[in-house]
Amino acid sequence: MTEDTTPEDAAAGADSVALDPWGSSTIADYRALFEEFGIEAFEELLPSVPTPHYLMRRAIIFGHRDYDRVIEAMREDEPFAALSGFMPTGDPHIGHKLVFDELIWHQKQGGDTYALIADLEAHSARGLSWDEIDEHAEDYLLSLLAFGFDPEEGTLYRQSEHREVQDLAFELGIETNFSELGAIYGFDGETDVSHMQSVVTQMADILYPQLESPKPTVIPVGPDQDPHIRLARDLATRMRYFGVTTAYASFEADPAELAHVEAAYEAVEDDPVRCGDAADWLETYGEADQPGLAGAIEKLQSAGQEPLRPRVRFLDRNATEAAFEALIEAIDGEKRVYDEHVDAFDLDHEAAERLAREIEVENGGYGFIRPSSIYHRFMTGLTGGKMSSSIPASHISLLDDPEAGADKVRSGTTGGRETAAEQRELGGRPDECPIYELYAYLLAGDDDSYAERVYEECTAGERLCGACKAEAAEEMETFLADHQERREEMRPVLEDLEIDVRPDRI
């Protein structure tokens, strides 16, 4: 979900690598996101993506969470969804086109695709009037349609007009507390309740594609929106009736403890392996400072002569009594039933996950699959800093007069050398150049060879900045003129859709 400017109440410093969903974040080192937050590198998945988008091929989409779920559904022709939202706080600009493109590409791959106007968030978190919101909402929708979003195959809605989303937000709010929002977003006693509620509404947006039936769902975002993704994934888990884990005995063990129990089970050669014998092995061979070791030994010793046997465990999280009984009945083979969990000895983990979700949905639960995400790099502003709607020269609005947009390109900062002679000798620095980004992110379109040619000519010193900017300016002028013509063609299409661009309000 896409933002541009920073409000005074932004949650600065909530993370050691600052990820502020209401700010205009820039990330100095994208690698830090892998280490700090567990975002995975996208390049490892790229070979398995059917007909990848050029944003994927050029590493502009650089990271993901669980996107392999979506790829598998895509390749197997199974249901999947993509959703993103747009907060209408200003004109849509070329940075927003990244998300437009990602949604449209997923739609073309067969996904159920959702685009929403985050008007409740704009009103509560940014203080925009409803008249301003309505005007900007129309502009976002026209651009989305102009770029190729098919409204007959996808879903468009506004948060404020969508009762199902608001009802789901209410239910999700039961599983969300103030201290958690404070830790994630930096909210404090001065944060208004509507702002907090807008966060829960975004969680409902993210999970809404699964309301009728669970399916892999991807949310294309910039990395500044990752706090929303993490919270949504946590809430998807909390709303589930059942958790599915691996166990080796009747006691509960956290992941660190379980790793030691598993190691002992594999190492001890007795048949059966007794918990006490596994504890003795760990005391002999375990390294004392390893996380979870002491807890594993204590729990194994307490279990004494109980045999260790691998099993799948169904944990009762929020299940109704009827759902718990239905699960017990549905488990084939050997099983043991306890007050708050069931152990099954003849199911693998994947089959157990499917069964738990099936029973949950049949008994009135959501069965949410944790949402996936893909992350794209931020576009650098034409002035060299961040791209922000509060700095007109830094960005090109999709509504800019084409000639004015071209002039911004001509005036933009480059990664060139001090003189033309130095450029020819040393080559330019396209990796530090906002103008080259325009080619890679936008102007080259699907033509990788064009983007590569500009890059290679620049680094070889064959392309000078003046000529490069002139070429980019001409391409930008054509792009804006074509897009705005297409936007006008979409006005009657938008008028015929069910989404109310300017609803009546009391």
Summary of the structure (lengths in Angstrom):
residues: 506
radius of gyration: 26.4
end to end distance: 28.2
largest distance: 81.5
contacts: 1665
relative contact order: 0.12
helix: 50%
strand: 12%
